[in-house]
Amino acid sequence: DAKTTQPNSMESNEEEPVHLPCNHSTISGTDYIHWYRQLPSQGPEYVIHGLTSNVNNRMASLAIAEDRKSSTLILHRATLRDAAVYYCILRDGDYGGSQGNLIFGKGTKLSVKP
Amino acid sequence: DTGVSQNPRHKITKRGQNVTFRCDPISEHNRLYWYRQTLGQGPEFLTYFQNEAQLEKSRLLSDRFSAERPKGSFSTLEIQRTEQGDSAMYLCASSLAWTEHEKLFFGSGTQLSVL
């Protein structure tokens, strides 16, 4: 599986934007970029995913570099409830195959200061 | 639908005892996953089922670990002769196969402490 590299930790102030980077230099053409986050004492939850184009949903935006070797998860206005570990994961786009599981790294621990 | 449910939330046991955890997935989901997570690490894949068939097992799943999903609904994970190194959070997730990008939905986990 292609690997991702993320900073161990980041800090943000409440109500400010947060940009969480992820490097994936060995990404293949069929790999989608998925982001999950894990709030304290909870299981991970899906945030967003994309292939080539930038993506937006109610939780966040995903900006993908033109060469796809890096991406950035953007939280437009961080709240205290966004304090979590954020995981960037590559997933083969051949859904329905045997590669159903997600491979997690250590992620980025985001702290949000009031 | 209340999401993925795991029981118990916490389990304390003595070394050498057997423990069993239960996971109830989202009702229409046909895939069910087990992960293990230790402090400061991301979740590590253990095994997954599609309906009642166990399709993949990680090398982390030693002979003391066994998982079942007898009717393709709930699943159990049993650890025999527990060791202190088994202390971790055990997470269950479910998904609907053959859907676009197959999002995984996780439970809150069972925290195991082996004394």
Chai-1 contact restraints between the chains, C-beta under 6 A:
chainA,res_idxA,chainB,res_idxB,connection_type,confidence,min_distance_angstrom,max_distance_angstrom,comment,restraint_id
A,Q42,B,S108,contact,1.0,0.0,6.0,A-B,restraint_1
A,G43,B,L91,contact,1.0,0.0,6.0,A-B,restraint_2
A,G43,B,F106,contact,1.0,0.0,6.0,A-B,restraint_3
A,G43,B,G107,contact,1.0,0.0,6.0,A-B,restraint_4
A,G43,B,S108,contact,1.0,0.0,6.0,A-B,restraint_5
A,G43,B,G109,contact,1.0,0.0,6.0,A-B,restraint_6
A,P44,B,F106,contact,1.0,0.0,6.0,A-B,restraint_7
A,Y46,B,K103,contact,1.0,0.0,6.0,A-B,restraint_8
A,H49,B,H101,contact,1.0,0.0,6.0,A-B,restraint_9
A,Y95,B,E102,contact,1.0,0.0,6.0,A-B,restraint_10
A,G96,B,A97,contact,1.0,0.0,6.0,A-B,restraint_11
A,G96,B,W98,contact,1.0,0.0,6.0,A-B,restraint_12
A,G100,B,R31,contact,1.0,0.0,6.0,A-B,restraint_13
A,G100,B,Y48,contact,1.0,0.0,6.0,A-B,restraint_14
A,N101,B,Y33,contact,1.0,0.0,6.0,A-B,restraint_15
A,N101,B,F45,contact,1.0,0.0,6.0,A-B,restraint_16
A,N101,B,Y48,contact,1.0,0.0,6.0,A-B,restraint_17
A,L102,B,L104,contact,1.0,0.0,6.0,A-B,restraint_18
A,F104,B,G42,contact,1.0,0.0,6.0,A-B,restraint_19
A,F104,B,P43,contact,1.0,0.0,6.0,A-B,restraint_20
A,G105,B,G42,contact,1.0,0.0,6.0,A-B,restraint_21
A,K106,B,G42,contact,1.0,0.0,6.0,A-B,restraint_22
A,G107,B,G42,contact,1.0,0.0,6.0,A-B,restraint_23
